[in-house]
Amino acid sequence: MFDAGGCSAPRLYELLVALGNEVRVVDQSFSAEDALRALGDADALALGGRRRASSASDRIATALLRAARSAGMPALGVCYGAQLINNSLGGTLELMGARLRGLNPVRVDRSDPAFSGLPSDVARFYEARARRIRRLAPGLRELARSEAGGIEAFSGDGLYGFMFHPELSGGAGVIVMRGALGALMGGRAPARRGRGGPPPPARRRRAPCPRPGRRRRTWARCPPL
């Protein structure tokens, strides 16, 4: 998981762990080389949101995404992460007239595994962004849309992108994330602590992980999981 500096990064981490995954976290303090070493033999890549633009986060996230795609590794993006995936494949963004913040009604395609577990074609998801997708990249399929935010979710070959924050959207977000991960992993069991031994630590750094139970973005330095 790449933490690009978003306030909800600990919540995304907690959701991924709660769904049975072992999660390694890298952030903007890592060099691109160390971030790629931390990616290692991971089963999938998750790209989180961020609060403000940063060339460092762009550089590291782009390097991770390129490496994952070259290796045939599935990738999932949330908010900024979804925008990065779309842009990297030839899509574009545009500023909205007003910043979107709070729970937003979204119409979803329940034929897709990410949304098939929802009880209705309309669900409310938490949003915090000022940009929307202007043009979806070739090869990506629109999965959800809202009146306020335009395209809200998409999928591609080994890819999912969510412009909203599943980790801040209660039960609906859990359902969506579980479905998306299941589709990306093709039914494989999620990586758990101890499977295949611990990953090699990043040079001169320890992989960061959030302190359990903390809702604010507070990170502790701890050994790799």
C-alpha positions in Angstrom: 0.0 0.0 0.0 1.3 3.5 -0.9 0.4 6.2 1.6 0.4 9.4 -0.4 -0.3 11.6 2.6 -4.1 11.2 2.8 -5.9 11.6 6.2 -7.7 8.3 5.7 -4.6 6.2 5.0 -4.8 4.5 8.5 -8.5 3.6 7.8 -7.6 2.2 4.4 -4.8 0.1 6.0 -7.2 -1.1 8.7 -9.8 -2.1 6.1 -7.3 -4.0 4.0 -6.1 -5.8 7.1 -9.7 -6.5 8.3 -10.4 -8.2 5.0 -7.6 -10.7 5.7 -4.6 -9.1 3.9 -1.0 -8.7 5.1 -0.2 -5.1 4.2 3.2 -3.4 3.7 3.1 0.4 3.7 5.5 2.8 1.9 5.2 6.6 1.9 6.8 9.7 0.6 9.8 9.3 2.9 11.0 6.3 0.8 13.1 6.7 -2.3 11.6 5.2 -5.5 14.2 2.5 -5.3 13.3 1.5 -1.7 9.6 1.7 -2.5 10.1 -0.8 -5.4 12.1 -3.1 -3.1 9.2 -3.0 -0.6 6.8 -3.9 -3.4 8.8 -7.1 -3.8 6.7 -10.2 -4.3 3.4 -8.6 -3.2 0.2 -10.0 -4.6 -1.3 -6.6 -5.3 -0.8 -2.8 -5.1 -3.1 -0.4 -3.3 -2.7 3.4 -4.0 -4.4 5.6 -1.4 -5.6 9.2 -1.4 -3.7 12.4 -0.5 -4.4 15.9 0.9 -2.3 18.0 -1.4 -0.3 17.8 -4.6 3.2 16.5 -4.2 5.9 15.7 -6.8 7.3 13.1 -4.4 4.1 11.2 -4.2 3.6 11.4 -7.9 7.1 10.1 -8.6 6.8 7.1 -6.2 3.2 6.2 -7.0 4.0 6.3 -10.7 7.0 4.1 -10.3 5.0 1.6 -8.2 2.2 1.5 -10.7 4.5 0.9 -13.6 6.3 -1.8 -11.8 3.1 -3.5 -10.8 1.8 -3.4 -14.4 5.0 -4.7 -15.8 4.9 -7.6 -13.4 1.2 -8.4 -14.1 0.3 -7.4 -10.5 -3.2 -6.2 -9.8 -3.6 -2.6 -8.7 -6.4 -0.7 -6.9 -6.6 3.0 -6.5 -8.6 5.2 -4.1 -9.3 8.9 -4.9 -5.8 10.1 -5.9 -4.8 6.6 -6.6 -7.7 6.2 -9.0 -6.9 9.5 -10.7 -3.3 8.4 -11.1 -4.3 5.1 -12.7 -6.6 6.8 -15.2 -4.0 9.5 -16.1 -1.2 6.9 -16.5 -3.3 5.1 -19.1 -4.2 8.2 -21.2 -7.2 9.6 -19.4 -7.7 13.2 -18.2 -9.1 15.1 -15.2 -10.7 18.4 -14.7 -11.5 20.7 -11.8 -15.0 20.7 -10.5 -16.9 23.9 -9.8 -17.0 23.1 -6.1 -15.1 20.7 -3.9 -17.1 17.5 -3.2 -17.0 16.5 0.5 -19.2 14.1 2.5 -21.6 11.3 1.7 -22.7 11.3 -2.0 -25.3 9.1 -3.7 -23.7 7.1 -6.4 -25.4 4.9 -9.0 -23.5 1.6 -9.4 -23.3 -1.3 -11.9 -24.2 -4.3 -9.7 -23.2 -6.7 -12.5 -19.6 -6.0 -11.5 -18.1 -8.0 -8.6 -17.2 -4.9 -6.7 -20.8 -3.8 -6.4 -22.7 -7.1 -6.7 -23.0 -7.4 -2.9 -24.9 -4.0 -2.5 -28.6 -4.2 -1.9 -29.5 -1.4 -4.3 -28.3 0.3 -7.5 -27.7 3.5 -5.5 -25.4 3.7 -2.5 -23.9 6.5 -0.5 -20.1 6.8 -0.4 -17.8 9.4 1.2 -16.0 11.8 -1.0 -13.3 14.4 -0.5 -12.0 15.8 -3.8 -11.9 18.7 -6.2 -11.3 16.9 -9.5 -13.4 14.5 -11.6 -12.6 12.3 -14.6 -13.0 14.2 -17.8 -12.0 11.4 -20.1 -11.7 7.8 -19.0 -8.6 6.1 -20.4 -8.9 3.6 -23.2 -9.4 0.0 -21.9 -11.1 1.2 -18.7 -14.8 0.5 -18.0 -17.1 2.9 -16.1 -18.8 1.2 -13.1 -20.4 4.0 -11.2 -21.5 7.6 -11.6 -23.0 10.4 -9.6 -24.6 13.7 -10.5 -22.1 15.7 -8.4 -18.9 13.8 -9.2 -19.2 12.2 -12.6 -17.5 8.9 -13.0 -17.0 7.4 -9.6 -15.5 4.0 -10.3 -13.9 2.0 -13.1 -12.2 -1.3 -13.8 -9.7 -2.6 -16.3 -7.4 -5.5 -16.8 -6.3 -6.2 -13.3 -7.4 -2.7 -12.2 -10.0 -1.0 -10.0 -10.3 2.7 -9.3 -12.6 4.4 -6.9 -12.9 8.2 -6.8 -14.8 7.9 -3.5 -13.3 6.5 -0.2 -14.5 2.9 0.5 -12.6 3.0 3.8 -14.8 5.9 5.0 -18.1 4.7 3.7 -19.2 2.2 6.3 -20.7 -1.1 5.4 -21.1 -0.2 1.7 -17.4 0.5 1.4 -16.5 -2.8 3.0 -18.7 -4.6 0.5 -17.2 -2.8 -2.4 -13.6 -3.4 -1.3 -14.2 -7.1 -0.5 -15.7 -7.6 -4.0 -13.0 -5.7 -5.8 -10.2 -7.5 -4.0 -11.9 -10.8 -4.7 -12.1 -10.0 -8.4 -8.5 -8.8 -8.6 -7.1 -11.8 -6.7 -9.1 -14.3 -8.8 -10.2 -16.2 -5.7 -6.7 -16.6 -4.3 -6.4 -16.5 -0.5 -5.1 -13.2 0.8 -1.6 -12.9 2.0 -1.4 -13.3 5.7 1.3 -12.8 8.4 4.1 -15.3 8.0 3.1 -16.5 4.5 6.4 -17.0 2.7 8.4 -15.4 5.4 8.9 -11.7 6.1 9.7 -9.4 3.2 13.2 -7.9 3.1 13.3 -4.5 5.0 13.7 -1.3 3.0 17.3 0.0 3.2 17.9 2.1 6.3 14.2 2.2 7.0 11.5 0.2 8.6 8.1 -0.1 6.8 5.6 2.2 8.4 2.3 0.9 9.8 -0.5 2.7 11.6 -1.1 2.3 15.3 -4.2 0.2 15.7 -7.4 1.9 16.7 -6.3 5.4 15.8 -8.6 7.3 13.5 -6.3 10.3 13.0 -3.3 9.9 10.7 -0.8 8.8 13.2 1.9 6.4 12.1 4.2 4.3 14.1 7.5 2.9 12.8 7.5 -0.8 13.2 9.1 -3.8 11.5 7.7 -5.1 8.2 4.7 -7.4 8.6 
